[in-house]
Amino acid sequence: ARRRVGAGHLDRLRAALGPTIPVLIVPELFTRATGRRVVTLMAQSIHDELV
């Protein structure tokens, strides 16, 4: 739910700024876990934003 609300705010910001200024959601992982699984989750989240 929080991501949906934030995405709505970013959509309005993107519309106000215009297409020349890129706005991306930078993922933040709320865990103390480390390792391959965490890196994979972060990489997938970044990929989803860029593609």
Short mmCIF file of the C-alpha atoms (twelve columns), coordinates in Angstrom:
data_MODEL
# 
_entry.id   MODEL 
# 
loop_
_atom_site.group_PDB 
_atom_site.id 
_atom_site.type_symbol 
_atom_site.label_atom_id 
_atom_site.label_alt_id 
_atom_site.label_comp_id 
_atom_site.label_asym_id 
_atom_site.label_seq_id 
_atom_site.Cartn_x 
_atom_site.Cartn_y 
_atom_site.Cartn_z 
_atom_site.pdbx_PDB_model_num 
ATOM 1  C CA . ALA A 1  0.000  0.000   0.000   1 
ATOM 2  C CA . ARG A 2  2.792  2.415   0.875   1 
ATOM 3  C CA . ARG A 3  4.490  1.859   -2.488  1 
ATOM 4  C CA . ARG A 4  1.213  2.553   -4.335  1 
ATOM 5  C CA . VAL A 5  0.768  5.839   -2.488  1 
ATOM 6  C CA . GLY A 6  4.378  6.816   -3.165  1 
ATOM 7  C CA . ALA A 7  4.035  5.839   -6.822  1 
ATOM 8  C CA . GLY A 8  1.025  8.151   -7.141  1 
ATOM 9  C CA . HIS A 9  3.034  11.061  -5.710  1 
ATOM 10 C CA . LEU A 10 5.915  10.294  -8.078  1 
ATOM 11 C CA . ASP A 11 3.549  10.164  -11.048 1 
ATOM 12 C CA . ARG A 12 2.378  13.693  -10.241 1 
ATOM 13 C CA . LEU A 13 5.979  14.840  -9.759  1 
ATOM 14 C CA . ARG A 14 7.022  13.297  -13.085 1 
ATOM 15 C CA . ALA A 15 4.128  15.034  -14.843 1 
ATOM 16 C CA . ALA A 16 5.059  18.396  -13.300 1 
ATOM 17 C CA . LEU A 17 8.764  18.079  -14.146 1 
ATOM 18 C CA . GLY A 18 8.253  16.975  -17.726 1 
ATOM 19 C CA . PRO A 19 9.974  14.259  -19.713 1 
ATOM 20 C CA . THR A 20 13.451 15.812  -19.679 1 
ATOM 21 C CA . ILE A 21 14.086 15.068  -15.985 1 
ATOM 22 C CA . PRO A 22 13.989 11.355  -15.074 1 
ATOM 23 C CA . VAL A 23 12.505 10.390  -11.700 1 
ATOM 24 C CA . LEU A 24 13.108 6.864   -10.427 1 
ATOM 25 C CA . ILE A 25 12.043 4.989   -7.328  1 
ATOM 26 C CA . VAL A 26 15.183 3.953   -5.494  1 
ATOM 27 C CA . PRO A 27 14.482 0.737   -3.620  1 
ATOM 28 C CA . GLU A 28 15.269 0.433   0.054   1 
ATOM 29 C CA . LEU A 29 15.467 -2.940  1.681   1 
ATOM 30 C CA . PHE A 30 14.273 -3.051  5.284   1 
ATOM 31 C CA . THR A 31 16.208 -6.057  6.485   1 
ATOM 32 C CA . ARG A 32 19.451 -6.856  8.159   1 
ATOM 33 C CA . ALA A 33 19.872 -9.891  5.945   1 
ATOM 34 C CA . THR A 34 22.795 -10.061 3.568   1 
ATOM 35 C CA . GLY A 35 23.899 -12.373 0.835   1 
ATOM 36 C CA . ARG A 36 22.910 -13.504 -2.604  1 
ATOM 37 C CA . ARG A 37 19.139 -13.362 -2.045  1 
ATOM 38 C CA . VAL A 38 19.280 -9.733  -0.896  1 
ATOM 39 C CA . VAL A 39 21.447 -8.722  -3.850  1 
ATOM 40 C CA . THR A 40 19.035 -10.489 -6.212  1 
ATOM 41 C CA . LEU A 41 16.025 -8.677  -4.697  1 
ATOM 42 C CA . MET A 42 17.709 -5.279  -4.979  1 
ATOM 43 C CA . ALA A 43 18.897 -5.955  -8.522  1 
ATOM 44 C CA . GLN A 44 15.411 -7.002  -9.606  1 
ATOM 45 C CA . SER A 45 13.856 -3.908  -8.048  1 
ATOM 46 C CA . ILE A 46 16.333 -1.611  -9.791  1 
ATOM 47 C CA . HIS A 47 15.807 -3.469  -13.073 1 
ATOM 48 C CA . ASP A 48 12.035 -3.018  -12.763 1 
ATOM 49 C CA . GLU A 49 12.496 0.741   -12.387 1 
ATOM 50 C CA . LEU A 50 14.860 1.110   -15.336 1 
ATOM 51 C CA . VAL A 51 13.057 -1.101  -17.841 1 
# 
